[in-house]
Structures are given as structure tokens and as C-alpha cells.
Amino acid sequence: MRRELAEQLLTSTELSVAEASGLLGYGSQSSFTRAFRRWFGATPQRWRIDARERAAANAAGDASGEAPGSSESAQAETAP
């Protein structure tokens, strides 16, 4: 439950990591960071940055009307 809520708080809000850790019931931000790193393999800060970059890339792909994997680089890889 904490894992899913942590993911939601970091992707859907502008709460600081300290605020999110408090809402999740952690006594310290460092305790939350250690748990988060076990769950996701990255610190909350790094994970949030990466998640935003992935969301932006997905939005850009959706806006262009291209199907995933249909970029020129993907097409160039399959060309003879």
C-alpha cells in the first residue's frame, strides 16, 4: 500500500519528498528514501525526474500521432 501511494504522490503532486514521507508515516525522509530505493531502484528525487521525462516523451509521441516504435530511428534499424 505504501509503495503505490508513494508512486502516486511523486507522480501526481508537487509535494516535496519530505512532505510525502511524512504523509506516508515515515519518521524521517532518509527512512523513506531507503524504502523507496528498495522498491524502485532509485531515490525518490531521481525517480520523479525520470517519471516526468517518460511522461513528457509519451505525450510527445501521442501528440505526433506516431505509434510507439515507429520513429525514423526504429525504421532505419529495419531498413536493408
Secondary structure, 3 states (H helix, E strand, C coil): CHHHHHHHHHHHCCCCHHHHHHHCCCCCHHHHHHHHHHHHCCCHHHHHHHHHHHHHHHHHHHHHCCCCCCCHHHHHHHCC
